């Protein structure tokens, strides 16, 4: 199926949000730094400024959408060993080459800080080579490229995806996705009992494991199913602009909910609901844009720049973590940040062109 411009655009905003959060967002407080009181209810009107990391959540949802798309429209299937082999081969050729290249560069520049005679160094190497670093607290956020934690989840999802397709064929999509939503919510609820496994303000190796995040991917698969089957298509087309603004409001409410958790206004036992709230917001955003006619709102998500950023998102994601660690560290002057961003975009375009899709013509991998 032809690339969906809206999906490219959403990926573009996701990667720009993540890059902003990692490179520029550190200048702002986690909660958006402004507080308003409406009665006794605290509201953070600039909360989006502290939540660029939500791009990762959106990546997971869109990944589920894109991976499931050819199976939802029946252009592919997984019924034989050849089907299974072709899926894994294509997925590995898509993800692994650039992953290994950026990992080796990260290791090379940080090697001087490690003792190659130390077992922990070789443990890290084995886990990096096998992409199993998500399984321990010490390596969940790899020191050689901290953004790789989410790629580890993505790789694990790719491994179980054929099983999900088989289950959907046997049991139906409703039963399978409902089972995933219950499972992931349960895993996140369990993680509340183990704060010692927190590795960052919003990351926990149980909550953010494959099974804790599997419902993000399932949400994307559900969106794809609804889109392909034209579920309530006419209704969405008539109300797309209204639904777009409702989705923005839902995402903003989710960000405020996140702030309440971070600042201790709410018990951590509410945290399992956070992923669900963002799934609702991003899901409605995606469906509203997919059904929206051409207008200025849709143009914001389908112009060539944001589409190209979305199509290059894998290269941008891996390189921005690497290059930030190598060239900028904690010295974030406007000049250094500008040079860094220019270098990241240039390097990413080259690897997008010659490593991610080296066997395709340039005109086939840039937005029309």
C-alpha angles and dihedrals in degrees: 000000000000114000113273108235093208092055090050090050094049089050088050093056090043093057093041089051093050093047091048091051095050099040107027106010092075087078090067131065116259091247098053092264099248123092129194125183118217100186102311094331115106114218126190106206094184094044092126088070090066098044108064087125087075086083087081091057089050090048091056092049093047091045089058089049095050097042092049096044099087090046093047092053091043095240089123136027140183107221105121138043089254090056090050093046093048091051094051093042093051093044093049093048088051099048111022108057096060091037091058093043094053091042093053091049090049091050092047094055095044097039093097089066093056134070109229088205090060115099091221089064093055091042088057091048093052092048092047092049092049095037090233097124091114090075100074133050092228094056103028089103102038113224090217093061115357095199092066094086090085093045088056088056090047092052092049090050089053089055094054097037096091088053090054091051090051091049092048090053091049102038106018130255096268095058095043096048093044089053090051093050092051092045095050093045089051092050091051090048090053090051090063088069092057110054088156086078093062110121099175137008091275102020130087122170091229099042093043097042120114093269093045089053099034092101090062088062090041090054088056091049090051091050089051091050092050091048096048094046091048091235108192088341096160093047092050091048092052094046102031097116093048091046090050092059091043089054091052089051091050091051091048090050089050090052091052089048088053090050091052090053093046093049094045096248088126131037116259086240087080091059097092087067093058096079090047092053092053092046089057093048097045092041093055090044091054095047093046092052094044090056097039121111119229111292140128093281094053090045089060087063100036106042115122097251097054091040091053090049088052094048090048093044096113093055092041091050096051097040098046091060093046098044094044090056093044103042111021112024108163096336099099106166116158090248095052091045091051092050091045093052093048091051093046093051093047094047091045093052090052094050091042089054102039106025108027095041105007093147096056132081117256093241089058094058103044125078116267 
